[in-house]
Amino acid sequence: MPKRWTLQDAKAHLSEVIRLANLHGPQIVTCRGVERAVVLSSEEYRKLKSEKPTFVDVLLNVPKLDDEDVDMINQSSRDQGRKVEF
């Protein structure tokens, strides 16, 4: 569980806040009892900021089908369903 610091204590013990953020995870800073900031390690920050692939990127990086798979798909049933009158 993240440790909570009042703003005054966080300012007075900034080195300790940073050290604990690196060792034990996020440190919450409060002002008048309300959470106002979180101190993170640079590693955690980079994880949060890392670029997530777009849907298009995911689709473009789908594994390619080999020739056998393509032939199997092409030989699948040609049934086009039944005709329905409206």
N, C-alpha and C positions, 0 to 999 in steps of 0.2 A: 504494500500500500504506500502511495507517495506520501512523503512528509509535507506538512503544511507549515509555512512560514508567514509571519506577519511581514508586511512591507519593511517596517523598521528593522526587524531582526534579519531579514534577507539582505538589506543594505549593509548592516553592520557585520554580517558573516558571509559575504558574497563568496569568498574562496571556499568556505565549507559547503555552501549551497551547490556550487559547481562540482566540487569533489563528490558529493553525494549523488548528484545527477548522473555523473559518470559511473559511479559504483552501483547504485541502487535504483536508478531510473528517475523519472520525472519528479520535480520538486514544485509544489504548488505555492504560489505567493498570493496572500490575501490582503485586502485593504478594507478595514472596518468589517471584517468577518465575511466579506464577499470575495470569491475567487476571481483574481484579476489577471494572473499570468502563470505560465508554467515554464520552468527552466529545464531544458532537455540537454542531453549530451549531443555533441555534433553528429555522432553516428545515428542516433535516433532521429534527429532532424533530417539528415540525408535520406533516411528510409521514408520519411513522410513526404519529402519533396521529390522523390524519384519519379521520373516520367512513367506513367502507366500507358501501356499500349492502347491505341484506339481500336475500335471494333474492326475497322478496315485493316489495320496492321495485323490483327489476329487472323482475319480471313486470308490475307495475302501470304501468311506464313503457315498455312495448313499443310501438312505433309502431302507430297505429290503422290499420285497413284501410279503404280507400275503398270506395264502393258497387260499383265494377266487380269488385274482388277478392272481395267478399262474394258477388256474383252468380255469379262463376266457381266458387267453392267450393260454392255451393248447387246448381249445375247439374252437379256432378261425378257420376260413376257411382253409381247407387243399388244396385249389386250387393251383396247381403248374404252372398255366399259360398254354399257348398253345404251341404246338410243331411247330417249324419253320424249314423248309428245306432250306439248303444253297446250 
